[in-house]
Amino acid sequence: MTPRAWLAVVAVAFGAVQALLVSDVALGWDESIYASQNDPRRPALAFTAPRARGMPWLAAPLQAVTGSTPALRVYLAVLAALGLFAAYAVWLRLRNDGSVPLAALGLSSLWITVFYGPSLMPNVAIALVSVFATGTLLCDAQRAAPRWLPWAGGAAVAAATLIRPGDVVPLLGALGAAVLIHPRWRSRTVSLLMPLAVGAVVGAVPWLVEAQLRYDSVPARIRRALSTQSTGERFVPDYQLRALDGPLLCRPCNRATQPIPPVGVLLWLAGAVLVGLAVWLALRQVRRHRSRMVTLLPAWVGGVTALPYLFLVGYAAPRFLLPSYALLVLPAAQALHHLCVRREGSVRRSVAALVAVLLAGHVAVQYRVLDGMVDSQQASRDRWAQVAEVLGEQGITPPCLLVGTDAAPVAYVARCDAVHLRRVAGDEPFALADLQEATTRQSVALVLRSGQQRPAYARSWRALPGAGLPSGWRLYVAPR
């Protein structure tokens, strides 16, 4: 089989595994907010400054037909599989050997990729766009691309900017720096970067327009987005390592209670060794300039895109580093290919057998983590459904409004709206007077969990019976 055929096999297997293992998982918190925006069956939940409209628009075609979560998962799994094939197929123009499908296998075998591939979350899409855009620029730089390919990379960057503008900044920064540093590319800076820059500008337009309309200015929205996501901590790369096998969001991270997983250390160490070996081998190829950059560019861009999440963000989530993993698996796979295949093309069978055993062990470990994560997340998200069921039994049915820190995911299941009683410019302000007025038109309920105090405005609200509620959850209903 050709490398392209093997890549197709990996992509099909990736799509099938997602559909089989993750399609029944209920929507998560962020997914609920994204999915509600264009769902004709539900109110649109509060959409805050850091978010972008790309993910809701991605789900909109399916939501026009059905509101089924499994259908949405399968739809997204198919898109992720197609994206995986397209992203790595570009690299076959640069290195048409087994390292490319091996790199795709490396990314798609991670539990993080399988879990988030069919999720209405931006990280897998950003990862695949990063691989694709880096490949199209390198093809263009080495004159190995048809005229349309660089603009396809620009279109992909436009889509990524629609989905998550902040993650596109380090990607384009790394690619731009590479072009300026490289002596043979510097003279073609404008032509090489033009498609990607145009794509980023086009993709940013909706976010910029919304910033002007809702927040009065772009800087105001950026400040609001940064304040929403800030924890006050910086330079905490160990947080990402601690979260490598969960939780899905380590915020706040506690070094005393969140240990560093040994498997995570081994994975990062093995990856670093392989990437280092590939870079060392590439630097030795003094006279083979073109093949050197096939290794050095993804290693450089993968490293740069990881820096914001390692040193500027004071909390962690395993999905944050997916774009870096997606790029770094390319040089890592090239190192493995070098170890397994001699220069004349014959296979070192003993080395290949050892690598196959290690890869099988890696897949088994990733599956074990994925299985545990799916079970724990389903159990956690089932609690939202239980609370929504109790609300329905007590007559809190649409149109209805929920308040409380944990109201949003419950509201999505119950098909209610959810609000925060905080008046922040642009963030869909909702004050106490608005809440009091809402009680004259619809059912209003307060959702609380263990340790959360009932606010003063709800002191007179009626407590609903606790039967059927998950442990620690409480509900209070406002008088009509």
Residue pairs with C-beta under 8 A, 6 or more apart in sequence:
1 9
3 92
3 96
3 97
3 98
3 100
3 101
4 89
4 92
6 98
6 101
7 85
7 88
7 89
7 92
7 100
7 101
7 104
8 85
9 101
10 84
10 85
10 101
10 104
10 105
10 108
11 81
11 82
11 84
11 85
11 104
11 108
12 81
13 108
14 80
14 81
14 84
14 104
14 108
14 113
14 114
14 117
15 77
15 78
15 80
15 81
15 82
17 108
17 114
18 73
18 77
18 80
18 81
18 114
18 117
18 118
19 73
19 74
19 77
19 118
21 114
21 370
21 371
21 374
22 73
22 77
22 114
22 115
22 117
22 118
22 119
22 374
23 70
23 73
23 74
23 77
23 118
24 70
24 73
24 378
25 73
25 374
25 377
25 378
25 381
26 69
26 378
26 381
26 382
26 384
26 385
26 413
27 35
27 69
27 72
27 120
27 381
27 409
27 412
28 119
28 121
28 248
28 377
28 381
28 409
29 408
29 409
30 120
30 121
31 119
31 120
31 121
32 45
32 408
32 409
32 411
32 412
32 413
33 45
33 46
33 47
33 51
33 408
33 412
34 51
34 55
34 56
34 59
34 120
34 121
35 56
35 59
35 63
35 72
35 120
35 412
36 42
36 43
36 44
36 45
36 412
37 44
37 45
37 47
37 53
37 56
38 44
38 56
38 57
38 59
38 60
38 63
39 63
39 67
40 63
40 64
41 67
41 415
42 67
42 412
42 415
43 399
43 411
43 415
43 416
43 417
45 408
45 411
45 412
45 417
45 418
46 408
46 418
46 419
46 420
46 427
46 428
47 428
48 224
48 225
48 228
48 427
49 215
49 221
49 224
49 225
49 228
49 426
49 427
50 166
50 225
50 228
50 229
52 122
52 161
52 162
52 163
52 164
52 165
52 206
52 207
53 162
53 206
53 207
53 210
54 122
54 125
54 159
54 160
54 161
54 162
54 163
54 164
54 203
55 120
55 121
55 122
55 163
57 162
58 76
58 79
58 120
58 125
58 163
59 72
59 75
59 76
59 120
62 71
62 72
62 75
63 72
72 118
72 120
73 118
73 119
74 118
76 117
76 118
76 119
76 120
77 117
77 118
80 117
80 118
80 124
80 125
80 128
81 117
83 124
83 125
83 128
84 104
84 107
84 108
84 128
85 104
86 128
86 132
87 104
87 128
87 129
87 131
87 132
87 135
87 326
88 100
88 101
88 103
88 104
88 131
88 135
89 100
90 131
90 132
90 135
90 136
90 139
90 149
91 100
91 103
91 131
91 135
91 294
91 330
92 100
93 135
93 139
93 144
93 145
94 135
94 138
94 139
94 142
94 144
94 294
95 291
95 294
95 334
97 337
97 341
98 337
98 341
99 330
99 333
99 334
99 336
99 337
100 330
100 333
102 333
102 336
102 337
103 329
103 330
103 332
103 333
103 334
104 329
105 359
106 329
106 332
106 333
107 113
107 127
107 325
107 326
107 329
108 114
108 117
109 359
109 362
109 363
109 366
110 325
110 366
111 245
111 366
111 367
111 369
111 370
111 373
112 318
112 319
112 322
112 325
113 124
113 127
113 322
113 325
114 366
114 370
115 370
115 373
115 374
116 123
116 124
116 319
116 322
117 124
121 319
122 163
122 164
122 167
123 164
123 319
123 320
123 322
123 323
124 319
124 322
125 159
125 160
125 163
126 160
126 163
126 164
126 167
126 168
126 322
126 323
127 322
127 323
127 325
127 326
128 326
129 156
129 157
129 159
129 160
129 171
130 160
130 171
130 301
130 305
130 323
130 326
130 327
131 298
131 326
131 327
131 330
132 152
132 153
132 156
133 153
133 156
133 157
133 160
133 171
133 175
133 196
134 171
134 175
134 297
134 298
134 301
134 327
135 153
136 145
136 149
136 150
136 152
136 153
136 156
136 195
137 150
137 153
137 175
137 179
137 192
137 193
137 196
137 297
138 293
138 294
138 297
139 145
139 149
139 150
140 149
140 150
140 153
140 191
140 192
140 195
141 179
141 182
141 185
141 188
141 192
141 293
142 290
142 293
150 192
150 195
150 196
151 195
153 195
153 196
153 199
154 194
154 195
154 196
154 197
154 198
154 199
155 199
156 199
157 168
157 171
157 172
157 195
157 196
157 199
157 200
157 203
158 198
158 199
158 200
158 202
158 203
159 203
160 167
160 168
160 171
160 203
161 168
161 199
161 200
161 202
161 203
161 204
161 207
162 203
162 206
162 207
165 203
165 204
165 207
166 225
167 305
167 323
168 200
168 203
170 304
170 305
170 307
170 308
171 301
171 305
171 323
172 193
172 196
172 197
172 200
173 304
174 300
174 301
174 304
174 305
175 193
175 196
175 301
176 193
177 304
178 185
178 297
178 300
178 301
179 185
179 186
179 188
179 189
179 192
179 193
180 186
180 189
182 293
184 289
185 192
208 218
210 221
211 217
211 218
211 220
211 221
211 222
212 218
214 221
214 426
215 221
215 224
215 425
215 426
216 425
216 426
220 425
220 426
221 426
224 424
224 425
224 426
224 427
229 313
230 314
231 251
231 252
231 313
231 314
231 315
232 314
233 314
233 315
234 311
234 312
234 314
235 311
236 253
236 310
236 311
236 314
236 316
237 310
237 311
238 255
238 260
239 250
239 253
239 314
239 315
239 316
240 309
240 310
240 316
240 318
240 320
240 321
241 260
241 261
241 264
241 265
241 268
242 250
242 253
242 255
242 258
242 259
242 260
242 261
242 264
242 316
243 249
243 250
243 253
243 258
243 316
243 317
243 318
244 261
244 263
244 264
244 267
244 268
244 318
245 261
245 263
245 264
245 318
245 369
246 318
246 369
246 372
246 373
246 376
248 317
248 318
248 319
248 373
248 377
249 315
249 316
249 317
250 258
250 315
250 316
250 317
251 315
251 316
251 317
252 315
253 315
253 316
263 365
263 369
267 362
271 328
271 329
271 332
274 331
274 332
274 335
274 336
275 299
275 302
275 328
275 331
275 332
275 335
277 335
277 338
278 295
278 299
278 331
278 332
278 334
278 335
278 338
279 295
279 296
279 299
279 331
281 295
281 334
281 335
281 338
282 291
282 292
282 294
282 295
282 296
282 331
283 292
283 296
285 291
285 292
294 330
294 334
295 330
295 331
295 334
296 331
298 327
298 328
298 330
298 331
299 327
299 328
299 330
299 331
301 327
302 323
302 324
302 325
302 326
302 327
302 328
302 330
303 324
303 328
305 323
305 324
305 327
306 321
306 324
309 316
309 320
309 321
313 320
336 355
339 348
339 351
339 355
340 347
340 348
340 351
340 352
340 355
341 347
341 348
341 352
342 348
381 409
383 470
383 473
384 409
384 410
384 412
384 413
385 413
386 468
386 469
386 470
386 473
387 410
387 413
387 414
387 447
387 469
387 470
387 473
387 475
388 410
388 413
388 414
389 468
390 464
390 467
390 468
390 469
390 475
391 397
391 400
391 402
391 410
391 414
391 416
391 445
391 464
391 475
392 414
393 468
394 464
394 465
394 475
394 477
395 443
396 414
396 416
396 443
396 445
396 477
397 414
397 443
398 414
398 415
398 416
399 416
399 417
399 441
399 442
399 443
400 414
400 415
400 416
400 417
400 442
400 443
400 444
400 445
401 416
401 417
401 418
401 419
401 435
401 438
401 442
401 443
401 444
401 445
402 408
402 410
402 411
402 414
402 416
402 417
402 418
402 419
402 444
402 445
402 446
402 447
403 418
403 419
403 420
403 421
403 435
403 444
403 445
403 446
403 447
404 446
404 447
404 448
404 452
405 449
405 452
406 447
406 448
406 449
407 418
407 419
407 447
408 418
410 416
410 418
410 447
411 417
411 418
412 418
419 428
419 430
419 434
419 435
420 427
420 430
421 430
421 431
421 432
421 435
421 455
421 457
422 429
422 430
423 429
423 430
423 431
432 457
435 444
435 457
435 478
438 444
439 478
439 479
439 480
440 480
443 477
443 478
443 480
444 477
444 478
445 464
445 475
445 476
445 477
445 478
446 454
446 455
446 458
446 461
446 475
446 476
446 477
446 478
447 473
447 474
447 475
448 454
448 473
448 474
448 475
448 476
449 472
449 473
449 474
450 471
450 472
450 473
454 461
454 474
454 476
458 476
458 478
460 479
461 476
461 477
461 478
461 479
462 476
462 477
462 479
463 474
463 475
463 476
464 474
464 475
464 476
464 477
466 473
466 474
469 475
